[in-house]
Amino acid sequence: MNVDNLIIKNDLEHINWEELSELFLAVGWKNHKVDRIFKAFENSQIVAIGYIDNKIVGCGRVLTDHEFYAAIYDVAIHPNFQGKGIGKVIVSNLLKHLNDISFVHLTATTGNEEFYRNLGLKNHKTAMGRYLSLSLEEEYLD
């Protein structure tokens, strides 16, 4: 598979949900079952799915009110394609749809904070949250 053949699609037409689920498993997101992935992406206003040779190699999605706020979720790049610029293309694709949105939120997975800083995102001084999962709470919350 050649990274130069990367195609980003901003729709879910003809998506193979099992293949997207396999991407989530490949990056270590074991609790994301295919039915829940389907529901999350179907309920998102903006999606970016990266394909190389008709295989899903990356993704990301956005929830937004289309006026003031947006949040980027589930940016995942298959481990075989990480470090090749695919994540940058996917996040940039999502951000271009949010040019007029005053605040874009994203929670970086642990260890990927610098990647997002390089794309212009900054730490939020007053962000707060809660997780139903104790392990996620311990990883992401103070």
Secondary structure, DSSP 8 states (H G I E B T S, - for coil): --GGG-EEESS-TT--HHHHHHHHHHTT-TT--HHHHHHHHHT-SEEEEEEETTEEEEEEEEEE-SSSEEEEEEEEE-GGGTTTTHHHHHHHHHHHTTTT-SEEEE---TT-HHHHHTTT----TT-----SSHHHHHHH--
